[in-house]
Amino acid sequence: MGAYATDFVEKSWPLSYGHNRSKKFPYPSEGGFPVAAPAGGYLWDRARAAGVSYRSYGEFIANGKTAKDAGRAKVKSLEGHFDPWYRSFDMNYSDLLRAERFLAELKRFEAEGDMPRLQIVRLPNDHTSGTSAGAKTPTAFVAENDLALGLVVEAVSRSRFWPETAIFVVEDDAQNGADHVDAHRTVALAVSPYVRRGAVDSTLYSTSSMLRTMELILGLEPMTQFDAAATPMFHSFQSEPDLRPYQALPAQVDLEARNAASAWGSEASRKMDFSQEDAADDLLLNEVVWRSVKGADHPMPVPVRAGFVFPHPADD
């Protein structure tokens, strides 16, 4: 949200990340400490400075005690600019309910004739609960997450705002989603009438590239040197709009499938803290999820650490 991690965050996050977080080593980011805030502010601070309306759905928001209790903003600049009834991270709350809440807000905006120009929507349940006995399986959680996103995209594409809308999607925990290329690589999606449909853009973008693209569309100043210098997602776009709406596809798996007590990693998952994001051991959780999907007898491959090196002539 800020295209930057302060020195405080860089030095303190390893003490809290994946260690069943305690009061001794609390999570440093997401509004927990003023010293963690980047000097250039967050994306919504740039929106406020530019006179651009904004609203958060679950991002930098502390949940109420129960789903019937209103949430609160963790930073002052989001006060009055968030939905208090949109549930932030809570693995016991369905992403489909989050999508339902956002769609209700979208319907309200259509009736009013306007909506915030910058909206940040959090759908967190692809984190999963590992193979905790009785919890939804990782496959069910990810399918629920995918369906919720599909419902949001379909609704927006059928709304009056679609001709002037762009949706950007990136996975949380992209720093450890190992695949065959690099452990830092992740899926990124861009959805808009002006985005090339059915195309794969293989340009080497970063998260800051996505932020920079949003800033350019909204007329916002960069927050740091990282988004200022990032390659915008130019190649993902086209000049002529394609206004065809999207249709969300139904899930192809059982959304209510539950982990058996005998599932691989069930005991390890039981000891993990899923009450908040990033408190579980990420490497162990990755293997638990891998074996849940691929089979208990299929060990997770060793993560690939790629170096992107661009050679230059010797005299350069």
FENGI-V470086 format. One record per run of one state. SS is the DSSP state (H for helix, E for strand, L for the rest). FROM is the first residue (numbers start at 0). TO is the last residue. If there is no record, write none. Layout:
((SS;FROM;TO) (SS;FROM;TO))
This chain:
((L;0;5) (H;6;15) (L;16;32) (H;33;35) (L;36;41) (H;42;48) (L;49;52) (E;53;56) (L;57;59) (E;60;61) (L;62;70) (E;71;72) (L;73;74) (H;75;77) (L;78;80) (E;81;81) (L;82;93) (H;94;111) (L;112;116) (E;117;120) (L;121;123) (H;124;126) (L;127;134) (E;135;135) (L;136;136) (H;137;156) (L;157;160) (H;161;163) (L;164;164) (E;165;169) (L;170;172) (H;173;175) (L;176;186) (E;187;191) (L;192;193) (E;194;194) (L;195;205) (H;206;217) (L;218;223) (H;224;228) (L;229;232) (H;233;235) (E;236;236) (L;237;256) (E;257;257) (L;258;264) (H;265;269) (L;270;280) (H;281;293) (L;294;315))
